[in-house]
Amino acid sequence: MTDDPEYCRLCGRRLQKALAATNSRNCCLNATPIAGTCPEHGPVGPHHATADPD
């Protein structure tokens, strides 16, 4: 993870970098590291994070 703001590739919202705690099991909660938490999609992996919100 970088210090630059990252955005969700699915919806363009800014990812939260705080600790993610959830009971849901998404594809990104297996062995894939969590890049951040999207307010819309929950924890996302680096394949769903982008530096450009568009």
C-alpha atoms as an extended CHARMM CRD file, in Angstrom:
* protein
*
        54  EXT
         1         1  MET       CA              0.0000000000        0.0000000000        0.0000000000  PROA      1               0.0000000000
         2         2  THR       CA              1.1390000000        3.4980000000       -0.7200000000  PROA      2               0.0000000000
         3         3  ASP       CA              0.5480000000        6.8160000000        1.0450000000  PROA      3               0.0000000000
         4         4  ASP       CA             -1.1620000000        8.1550000000       -2.0810000000  PROA      4               0.0000000000
         5         5  PRO       CA             -4.9690000000        8.1830000000       -2.0080000000  PROA      5               0.0000000000
         6         6  GLU       CA             -6.4230000000        5.1240000000       -3.6680000000  PROA      6               0.0000000000
         7         7  TYR       CA             -9.8980000000        4.7480000000       -5.0960000000  PROA      7               0.0000000000
         8         8  CYS       CA            -12.2110000000        1.8380000000       -5.7800000000  PROA      8               0.0000000000
         9         9  ARG       CA            -11.9400000000        0.7720000000       -9.4240000000  PROA      9               0.0000000000
        10        10  LEU       CA            -15.6070000000       -0.3340000000       -9.3010000000  PROA      10              0.0000000000
        11        11  CYS       CA            -17.2380000000        2.9370000000       -8.1850000000  PROA      11              0.0000000000
        12        12  GLY       CA            -14.5030000000        5.6160000000       -7.8690000000  PROA      12              0.0000000000
        13        13  ARG       CA            -14.9830000000        6.2450000000       -4.1470000000  PROA      13              0.0000000000
        14        14  ARG       CA            -11.9280000000        6.8560000000       -1.9580000000  PROA      14              0.0000000000
        15        15  LEU       CA            -10.6910000000        3.8200000000       -0.0310000000  PROA      15              0.0000000000
        16        16  GLN       CA            -10.3870000000        3.9400000000        3.7370000000  PROA      16              0.0000000000
        17        17  LYS       CA             -7.0190000000        2.7260000000        5.0320000000  PROA      17              0.0000000000
        18        18  ALA       CA             -8.1290000000        1.9050000000        8.6020000000  PROA      18              0.0000000000
        19        19  LEU       CA             -8.5420000000       -1.5940000000        9.9890000000  PROA      19              0.0000000000
        20        20  ALA       CA            -11.2930000000       -3.4870000000        8.1630000000  PROA      20              0.0000000000
        21        21  ALA       CA            -13.5370000000       -5.7360000000       10.2260000000  PROA      21              0.0000000000
        22        22  THR       CA            -16.5010000000       -7.4550000000        8.6280000000  PROA      22              0.0000000000
        23        23  ASN       CA            -18.4400000000      -10.7060000000        8.8160000000  PROA      23              0.0000000000
        24        24  SER       CA            -18.9490000000      -10.8890000000        5.0390000000  PROA      24              0.0000000000
        25        25  ARG       CA            -16.6390000000      -13.0540000000        2.9260000000  PROA      25              0.0000000000
        26        26  ASN       CA            -15.7640000000      -11.2870000000       -0.3020000000  PROA      26              0.0000000000
        27        27  CYS       CA            -13.3060000000      -12.4850000000       -2.9140000000  PROA      27              0.0000000000
        28        28  CYS       CA            -10.6780000000      -10.1410000000       -1.4960000000  PROA      28              0.0000000000
        29        29  LEU       CA            -10.7350000000      -11.6520000000        2.0010000000  PROA      29              0.0000000000
        30        30  ASN       CA             -8.8560000000      -14.8190000000        1.1160000000  PROA      30              0.0000000000
        31        31  ALA       CA             -5.0710000000      -14.7400000000        0.5940000000  PROA      31              0.0000000000
        32        32  THR       CA             -5.2370000000      -11.4210000000       -1.2850000000  PROA      32              0.0000000000
        33        33  PRO       CA             -3.9800000000       -8.4340000000        0.7500000000  PROA      33              0.0000000000
        34        34  ILE       CA             -6.5760000000       -5.7390000000        1.4240000000  PROA      34              0.0000000000
        35        35  ALA       CA             -5.7550000000       -2.4340000000       -0.3080000000  PROA      35              0.0000000000
        36        36  GLY       CA             -8.4620000000       -0.5490000000        1.5700000000  PROA      36              0.0000000000
        37        37  THR       CA            -12.1530000000       -0.4450000000        2.3640000000  PROA      37              0.0000000000
        38        38  CYS       CA            -14.6640000000        1.0250000000       -0.0730000000  PROA      38              0.0000000000
        39        39  PRO       CA            -17.7840000000        2.5480000000        1.5400000000  PROA      39              0.0000000000
        40        40  GLU       CA            -19.8730000000        0.8680000000       -1.1780000000  PROA      40              0.0000000000
        41        41  HSD       CA            -18.0960000000       -2.4770000000       -1.7470000000  PROA      41              0.0000000000
        42        42  GLY       CA            -16.3290000000       -3.2010000000        1.5560000000  PROA      42              0.0000000000
        43        43  PRO       CA            -12.7400000000       -4.5190000000        1.6720000000  PROA      43              0.0000000000
        44        44  VAL       CA            -11.0880000000       -4.5900000000       -1.7380000000  PROA      44              0.0000000000
        45        45  GLY       CA             -7.8080000000       -6.0730000000       -2.9530000000  PROA      45              0.0000000000
        46        46  PRO       CA             -5.1300000000       -4.2970000000       -4.9580000000  PROA      46              0.0000000000
        47        47  HSD       CA             -6.7880000000       -5.4770000000       -8.2150000000  PROA      47              0.0000000000
        48        48  HSD       CA             -9.7730000000       -3.2420000000       -7.3280000000  PROA      48              0.0000000000
        49        49  ALA       CA             -7.7020000000       -0.2090000000       -6.2350000000  PROA      49              0.0000000000
        50        50  THR       CA             -6.5910000000        2.5980000000       -8.5120000000  PROA      50              0.0000000000
        51        51  ALA       CA             -4.8330000000        5.9410000000       -8.0780000000  PROA      51              0.0000000000
        52        52  ASP       CA             -7.2640000000        7.6190000000      -10.5190000000  PROA      52              0.0000000000
        53        53  PRO       CA            -10.8930000000        7.9810000000       -9.3260000000  PROA      53              0.0000000000
        54        54  ASP       CA            -12.2880000000        8.1950000000      -12.8850000000  PROA      54              0.0000000000
